[in-house]
């Protein structure tokens, strides 16, 4: 998990996890990673995003499969009633 500036430049990764799973052909498996604001907050600014990169290997062929997901962070709207 790494910050991405609004300019598209990636920062240094601040969290890494490894999970070993054997997923049969045609099947899916979900892995959940919870990241609290206290962990990512110091690494991002107002217009930044988080980049999650996931990679796996097909044992039979040695082929590497990779996917990248960018999540744009957005502060909630502030509504004041007086």
N, C-alpha and C positions, 0 to 999 in steps of 0.2 A: 504494500500500500504506500503510495507516494503522492505528495502534493503536485498539482499542475497549475502553474501561474496562468493568468488570463491571456498571456502572450503565447501559451502553448508549451513553454519550457517546463520540463519536469524537474522537481527537486529530488533530493536524496530520499530513498525509501525510509520510512520510520517504523514499519512493522512488516514482519514476514512470518508466515506459518507454513508448516509442511504437513500434509495429510496424505497417507497412503491408502488408496482405495483400488479394488479390482472391480471394474464395472463391466458386466457382460455386454456383448454387442447388442445394440438396439435398446439398451437400458439407460436410465438417467439416475443420478444421485445428487442430492443437494448437500452442500456443506455451508453452514452458517458461521459468519464471523461478525461479532458485535464489536463496534468501535465507538467508544464514548467520546464526547466532545473534549474532555480533559486530555485525551490522547492525541486527537488530530488538531484541536484548536490552535496550539502553538505553531503549527506548520503551515497554516493556510491564512490567506487574507480575504478581504471582502468579495473579490471577484474570482476566487480560485475554485478548483475542483479537486477531487480525489481520483487517482488512477489505480485500479485494481488489475493486476496481471496474473493470469492463471495459466499454468502449463502442465502438460501430462505427456506420458510416453506410451505408445502402443508397444506392448512387450514383444509381440510376434514379429514386428517389422522394425522396431527401434525408431519409428517415426515420432517426431515431437509435434504435439498439438498445442497451440497457444491461443489465448483470447485475452483481449484487453477491454475493460469497461471503465468509462469515465462518468463520474457522478458529480454534477454541478451542485455546489452548495448554495443554498438560498436562505437568508434569514427570514423569519416570519414577519408579516406586516404588523406594524404597531398601530393599534387603534386606541385613541384617547377619547373618553367621554367626560365632559365637564358640566 
